[in-house]
């Protein structure tokens, strides 16, 4: 099935990408630049999609960065946590309503390319937040 996967290049969405690919889905990755300060995941996403020959447009939503403040991923005054995440350090990385914004963009993209489903991954550590 033609599937749009919201693909950050992080561990969760990469596992999902390989799972969906191995299940035989016709994948179309969608990465989103919302002005996040950690750019390495977008670079990884591009490299993995290139290697697997999966289309991967990047939606440039970087202009919304100031509207999503108060976290380490969009606010320069808050240090980005590195290494093992604790509940407190994970809280600093929460971007308000990010997944819903991603899903809204992915839905529009899926409709435009006539994809039958949308997929995204979120890790279980988000439940505490």
BABALUM-602146 format. One record per atom (N, C-alpha, C, O, CB): x, z, y; residue in three letters. Coordinates in pm, whole numbers, plus 50000, padded with zeros to 5 digits. Glycine has a CB too. Layout:
<rs>
XZYALA...
</rs>
This chain:
<rs>
500855000049882UNK500005000050000UNK500895000050124UNK501935006650127UNK499045012250000UNK500484992650225UNK501224992650351UNK501055006250417UNK499935010750442UNK500744981150445UNK502195012750444UNK502185026450492UNK503085027950613UNK504245023550611UNK502625036150382UNK502585033950719UNK503405037850833UNK503835052250809UNK502995061050793UNK502625036250970UNK505125054550808UNK505665068050795UNK506275072050928UNK507115064850983UNK506705068950679UNK505865083550978UNK506485089351097UNK507835094251050UNK507925103550970UNK505595101051163UNK508905087951101UNK510225090051043UNK511235094751147UNK511685086951232UNK510715077350976UNK511585107451138UNK512545113151234UNK513985111151191UNK514885111151275UNK512275127951252UNK514205109551061UNK515575109151009UNK516035122750960UNK517145123950909UNK516515104051116UNK515195132950975UNK515515146250924UNK515245147050774UNK514755137650712UNK514705156850998UNK515575158450718UNK515465160350573UNK514035158150522UNK513835151150423UNK515925174350536UNK513055164150589UNK511685163350539UNK511165149050536UNK510635144550434UNK510765171950626UNK511325141850645UNK510785128250648UNK511625118650563UNK511115108550516UNK510725123150791UNK512905121650543UNK513735113250457UNK513325114750311UNK513245104850238UNK515225116750474UNK513055127050268UNK512565129150131UNK511265121550112UNK511075114850010UNK512375144250101UNK510355122550208UNK509085115550199UNK509285100450196UNK508625093450119UNK508175119450315UNK510175095250278UNK510445080950283UNK510875075950145UNK510345065950097UNK511515077850388UNK511825082750083UNK512295078549950UNK511195080149845UNK511075071749756UNK513535086649909UNK510405090649854UNK509305092649760UNK508285081149771UNK507885075349670UNK508605106149787UNK507895077949892UNK506925067149911UNK507495053549869UNK506785045349811UNK506495066550057UNK508765051449899UNK509405038849857UNK509425037849706UNK509095027449650UNK510835037849914UNK509835048749639UNK509905048649492UNK508525047249429UNK508405042549315UNK510575061449443UNK507475051149501UNK506105049749452UNK505555035649475UNK504425032649436UNK505195059949521UNK506365027049537UNK505985013049554UNK505255009649682UNK504684998749694UNK505145009249443UNK505265018649779UNK504615015649907UNK505395005449987UNK506625004949980UNK504435028449987UNK504684997550064UNK505264988050160UNK505474996050289UNK504554997450370UNK504334975250183UNK506685001150307UNK506945010750415UNK507265004150548UNK507954993950556UNK508075019850377UNK506735010450652UNK507035007050791UNK507295020250860UNK506365027750891UNK505844998850859UNK508565023150886UNK508935035750949UNK508705034851099UNK508925024351160UNK510425039350918UNK508255045751156UNK508085046551301UNK508815058951349UNK508475070251313UNK506565047051341UNK509835056851430UNK510565068051489UNK510135069551633UNK509735059851698UNK512115066051478UNK510225081751684UNK509735084451819UNK510795091751899UNK511265102451862UNK508435092751814UNK511155085752010UNK512085091752105UNK511245098652212UNK510695092052300UNK513065081052168UNK511155111852203UNK510385119352302UNK511315126752399UNK510925136352464UNK509445129352233UNK512565121852405UNK513555127952491UNK514245139852427UNK514835148152496UNK512925132252620UNK514155140752294UNK514765151952224UNK516265152352247UNK516925141952253UNK514455151252075UNK516775164352258UNK518195166152289UNK519075163952169UNK520255160752186UNK518425180052344UNK518575165352049UNK519375162751928UNK519095148351884UNK518065145651823UNK519045173051813UNK519995139551915UNK519815125251890UNK520265121151751UNK519985109951708UNK520555117251994UNK520965129851680UNK521545126151551UNK520495121751450UNK520765112851369UNK522345137651494UNK519315127651454UNK518285123651357UNK517815109351381UNK517595102051284UNK517105133251364UNK517665105251506UNK517275091451533UNK518345081651485UNK518035070951435UNK517015089451682UNK519605085651502UNK520715077151452UNK520665076151300UNK520855065251244UNK522075082751497UNK520415087351232UNK520305087251085UNK519125078851040UNK519235071350943UNK520165101651031UNK518015079951110UNK516825072251074UNK517125057251081UNK516765049750991UNK515645075651168UNK517785053051186UNK518115038851202UNK519045034151091UNK518865023251037UNK518765036351339UNK520035042251057UNK520995038450952UNK520315037550816UNK520565028150740UNK522145048450947UNK519475047250784UNK518795047150654UNK517825035450644UNK517775028750542UNK518045060450631UNK517065033050749UNK516125021750747UNK516855008350737UNK516394999350669UNK515255021950873UNK517975007150805UNK518764994850795UNK519264992850652UNK519184981850598UNK519954995150894UNK519765003550592UNK520275002650455UNK519174998950355UNK519414991150262UNK520915015850414UNK517985004350375UNK516875001850283UNK516034989750324UNK515074986150255UNK515995014050275UNK516384983450434UNK515674971850487UNK514184974950512UNK513294967450474UNK515804960050390UNK513974986450576UNK512624990750614UNK512474988850764UNK513304993750841UNK512355005750572UNK511434981750809UNK511244980250953UNK511094993951020UNK510445002950966UNK510014971450983UNK511714995351137UNK511705008351202UNK511695006951354UNK512735008351418UNK512925016551158UNK510535004051412UNK510505004251558UNK510665018651607UNK510325028151537UNK509174997951611UNK511185020051728UNK511305033251791UNK510415033251914UNK510615025452007UNK512805036551828UNK509435042151913UNK508545043452029UNK509265051852134UNK509605063352109UNK507175050051989UNK509495046052250UNK510195053152357UNK509175060952441UNK508545055452532UNK510995043352445UNK509045073752408UNK508165082652483UNK508995092752561UNK508505103552595UNK507175089752389UNK510225089252589UNK511145098852652UNK510625103852787UNK511025114652832UNK512505092452670UNK509765096352850UNK509225100652980UNK508355113152968UNK508105119853069UNK508425089453043UNK507875116352847UNK507025128252833UNK507845141052814UNK507275151952807UNK506085126452714UNK509155139952806UNK509995151752782UNK509665163452876UNK509495174552827UNK511465148052798UNK509565161453008UNK509275172953095UNK507905179153072UNK507665190553111UNK509385168653238UNK507005171653010UNK505665176752984UNK505605185552860UNK504615192352834UNK504685165252970UNK506695185452783UNK506755192952656UNK507835203652663UNK508565205652566UNK507015183352537UNK507935210352775UNK509025219952800UNK508795233252729UNK507755235552667UNK509175222252949UNK509805241852740UNK509725255352686UNK510285256852547UNK510015266752479UNK508325259752686UNK511075247052504UNK511685247552372UNK513075241552379UNK513415234752475UNK510825240152267UNK513875244152278UNK515275239852282UNK515435224752267UNK516485219452303UNK516045246752174UNK514445217852215UNK514595203452194UNK514335195152318UNK514765183752327UNK513675198952085UNK513615200952415UNK513315193452537UNK513735200452665UNK513685194352772UNK511855190552543UNK514135212952657UNK514515220552777UNK516015223552775UNK516465231252691UNK513705233652786UNK516795217652866UNK518245219452863UNK518705233852881UNK519825237152843UNK518855211152968UNK517875242352939UNK518295256152962UNK518175264852836UNK518625276352836UNK517465262353074UNK517575259552729UNK517435266952604UNK518395261052501UNK518355249052474UNK515945266552552UNK519245269352445UNK520245264752349UNK519585259952220UNK518655266152169UNK521255276052319UNK520095248752168UNK519595243452041UNK520225251551927UNK521445252851918UNK519935228252026UNK519375257051840UNK519855264851725UNK520565255651627UNK520135244251604UNK518685272351655UNK521635260551569UNK522365253051468UNK522575261851346UNK522575274151357UNK523715247951522UNK522745255451230UNK522965263151109UNK521655267451047UNK520625261051067UNK523845275251137UNK521695278550973UNK520505283550905UNK519485288451007UNK519815296351096UNK520875294950806UNK518275283650994UNK517225287751086UNK516605301051042UNK516265302950925UNK516145276951096UNK516485309951136UNK515705322151115UNK514335319451177UNK514145309351245UNK516395334951179UNK513395328451154UNK512075326551213UNK512175325751365UNK511505317551428UNK511115337951172UNK513005334151425UNK513155334251571UNK513785321251622UNK513315315651721UNK514015346151616UNK514835316251555UNK515475303951603UNK514565291951580UNK514585282451659UNK516825301851534UNK513765292151472UNK512825281151450UNK511795280451561UNK511395269651602UNK512135282551314UNK511365291951609UNK510365292151717UNK510865284851841UNK510075278751913UNK510005306551753UNK512165285351866UNK512695278651985UNK512645263451974UNK512755256452074UNK514115283152011UNK512485258151851UNK512485243751832UNK511085237651831UNK510945225551816UNK513185240251704UNK510055245851846UNK508685240751839UNK508355233351969UNK508355239152077UNK507675252351815UNK508065220551955UNK507655212152068UNK506125211752065UNK505535207451966UNK508285197552059UNK505475216152172UNK504025217352173UNK503305204352133UNK503475193952196UNK503555221652309UNK502505205252028UNK501645194351984UNK502395181551944UNK501805170751941UNK500675191052093UNK503665182851913UNK504485170951880UNK503905162851765UNK503775150651776UNK505895175251845UNK503545169451655UNK503055161851540UNK501775154251572UNK501585143051523UNK502815171151422UNK500905159951652UNK499665152851687UNK499965140751775UNK499325130251763UNK498685162451759UNK500935142151864UNK501355130651947UNK501905119751857UNK501565108051872UNK502415134952053UNK502775123651763UNK503355113951670UNK502265107051588UNK502295094851571UNK504355120951576UNK501305114851538UNK500255109051455UNK499355099651535UNK498875089551482UNK499415120051391UNK499125102851662UNK498315093951746UNK499015080451764UNK498385069951753UNK498045100451883UNK500315080751791UNK501065068251807UNK501115060651675UNK500955048451672UNK502505071051859UNK501345067951565UNK501415061651433UNK500085055151396UNK500065044651332UNK501815071951327UNK498985061451434UNK497675055651404UNK497495042351476UNK497045032551416UNK496555065351444UNK497845042051602UNK497765029351676UNK498635018651613UNK498225007051600UNK498165031451820UNK499855022451575UNK500765012851511UNK500205008151377UNK500234996251346UNK502165019151491UNK499685017551298UNK499135013951167UNK497975004151182UNK497874994351107UNK498665026551092UNK497105006751277UNK495984997551300UNK496484983751342UNK495934973551301UNK495035003251406UNK497524983651425UNK498014970751477UNK498684962351369UNK498694950051378UNK498984973051590UNK499244968751266UNK499894961151159UNK499054961151030UNK499514956650925UNK501294966851129UNK497844966151040UNK496894966650929UNK497434974450810UNK497314970250695UNK496534952550885UNK498024986050839UNK498484995050734UNK497315003450686UNK496435006950765UNK499655004050784UNK497305006650558UNK496205014150501UNK496365029150505UNK495405036450483UNK496015009950362UNK497585033750535UNK497775048250542UNK498945051850632UNK499815043650663UNK498005053950403UNK498925064550674UNK499965070350757UNK500485082550683UNK499715089850621UNK499435074150902UNK501805084650689UNK502395096250623UNK503365103050719UNK504045096550798UNK503125092150492UNK503405116350711UNK504415123950784UNK504745136350704UNK503955140650620UNK503925127550928UNK505895142150729UNK506335153850654UNK506555165550750UNK507075163950860UNK507615150850575UNK506155177150705UNK506425189450780UNK506885199950678UNK506305201050570UNK505145194250860UNK507895207550713UNK508415217150617UNK507615230150619UNK506975233450718UNK509865220050646UNK507675237250509UNK506865249350494UNK507245260350592UNK506445269350617UNK506985254650353UNK508445259750648UNK508855269850745UNK508025269550871UNK508025279250946UNK510295268150780UNK507325258650896UNK506475257751015UNK505305267451010UNK504725270551114UNK505965243551032UNK504935272250891UNK503745280750880UNK503885293550960UNK502895298851010UNK503465284050734UNK505105298550973UNK505305311151047UNK505115309351196UNK504945319151268UNK506695316651020UNK505135297151242UNK505095294351385UNK503745288851423UNK503505285851540UNK506205284551424UNK
</rs>
